[in-house]
Amino acid sequence: MRFETEVDGARVPAFVVRWHGVPRAYLNRCAHVPMELDWQDGRFFDLLGLYLACSTHGAVYDPATGVCVGGPCRGRSLIALSVAETDGQIFISL
């Protein structure tokens, strides 16, 4: 799911996905060049559903950690957001 959050006084796109039952949240910004990842609005996983994928650069990220495991930014990471789930509701904190 896409949403916006505030970073340094600016509204920026972010997203949360559920990976192996655990919610993970990241800024929606490729570690290679700061462009949004989703290839369609709210579509972050590759075709096999194994990795988060940048539609522009082909970078793929481990959904559990945000670390780029393939592509032009290998070894760099998405910017993670603190996420918690309580009674089925997801909360993001900066």
N, C-alpha and C positions, 0 to 999 in steps of 0.2 A: 504494500500500500504506500502510495506517495503522500507526502505532507510537506509543509514548510515549517522551518524553524528559524530562529534568529541567531546569527553569529556575528559578533562585533558590530552590532547595530543594524545589520542588513538581513533581509529575509532571504533564505536560501532553501533550495529544494533538498529534501531528504526522503528516505524510505525505510520501511520496516518489512522484513520477510520472516517467515517461520522456517527454521532449518532444524530438522529432526526434533520437532516439537518445541523448540526454543526460539523466542523472538530475537532477532538481531536487527539493529538499526545503524544506518550509515548516512553520511551526507551523500547526495546524489551527484557525485563529482568524480570522474575518472582520475586516478593517480597520475596518469600520463599527461593529459591536457584537461583542464577543468571543464569538461563537457558532461552533460547528463548521460547516465548509462543506459536507461531503458530504451529498447528498440521499438516498443509501442508503449503508450502511456501505461505505466504500472507493470510492465513486463521486464523483469530483471534477470531471470535465469536463462541459461543457454537452452538450446532445443532439447537436450537430454535431461535438463533439470538438475545438473550436477554443480554448476558454477554460476556465479553472478557474472554477467558478460557486458562489456562495453560495446554498444552497437556501432560506434564510430571507429574505434581503434582496434577492436578484436581482443583487448585485454580480458583475461578471465581471472576471477577472484574466488578464493575459498569463502563460502558463505558463512562459515563459523568464525573466521578470524578477520576477513577483509583483506588478507594478503594476496597480492597478485602472484598467481602461479604460472602465468603464461602471457606472452605478448610484450609490448614495448616497455612496460613498467614493472617487469618481473622483480619481486622482492620488496617493492613499495606497497603501501596499504591504503585502502579507503579510510576515511576518517570515521571512526566508530562513535556512536552516541550511546550513552548509558540507557539501558532499557530494563524495565521490570514489568512483570505481569502479576496482577492481583485480581482474583475472581473473574478471570477471562478478559480483563481490561489491560491494555498495554499503556505504560507510562514511559515517557522519554524525559530525561533530565540532562541538562548541559553542565 
